[in-house]
Amino acid sequence: MRIKICRKEAKETAYWQRLIVETNDEKYGQEGMALHNEAVELKKIFSSILTKSE
């Protein structure tokens, strides 16, 4: 159950970070994309844990 919440939060974080990067290209370019990619990786990790635990 907690992993599902973590995955949901990571997904939401990735969404908002992508939105910020797309609307503010110059200000948050590389750093914003790095944070977005990290959130996506966390989402993948949580999904993998969830799949293997079921």
C-alpha positions as CSV (number, residue, x, y, z in Angstrom):
1,M,0.0,0.0,0.0
2,R,2.8,2.5,0.9
3,I,4.6,1.7,-2.3
4,K,1.5,2.7,-4.3
5,I,1.4,6.0,-2.6
6,C,5.1,6.5,-3.3
7,R,4.6,5.7,-6.9
8,K,1.6,8.1,-7.2
9,E,3.6,10.9,-5.5
10,A,6.6,10.3,-7.8
11,K,4.2,10.4,-10.9
12,E,2.6,13.6,-9.7
13,T,6.0,15.2,-9.0
14,A,7.3,14.3,-12.5
15,Y,4.2,15.8,-14.0
16,W,4.6,19.2,-12.2
17,Q,8.3,19.3,-12.8
18,R,7.8,18.7,-16.5
19,L,5.1,21.4,-16.5
20,I,7.6,23.9,-14.9
21,V,10.4,23.0,-17.3
22,E,8.1,23.4,-20.3
23,T,6.7,26.8,-19.3
24,N,10.0,28.2,-18.0
25,D,12.6,26.9,-20.5
26,E,15.4,29.3,-19.9
27,K,15.3,29.5,-16.1
28,Y,14.9,25.8,-15.2
29,G,16.3,24.1,-18.3
30,Q,18.9,21.5,-17.4
31,E,18.4,21.3,-13.7
32,G,14.6,21.0,-14.1
33,M,15.0,18.2,-16.6
34,A,17.5,16.4,-14.3
35,L,14.9,16.6,-11.5
36,H,12.2,15.4,-13.8
37,N,14.3,12.4,-14.9
38,E,15.0,11.5,-11.3
39,A,11.3,11.5,-10.5
40,V,10.6,9.3,-13.5
41,E,13.3,6.9,-12.4
42,L,11.8,6.8,-8.9
43,K,8.4,6.1,-10.4
44,K,9.9,3.1,-12.3
45,I,11.6,1.8,-9.2
46,F,8.4,2.0,-7.2
47,S,6.5,0.3,-10.0
48,S,9.1,-2.5,-10.1
49,I,8.9,-3.0,-6.4
50,L,5.1,-3.1,-6.5
51,T,5.1,-5.6,-9.4
52,K,7.6,-7.9,-7.6
53,S,5.8,-7.8,-4.3
54,E,2.4,-8.9,-5.6
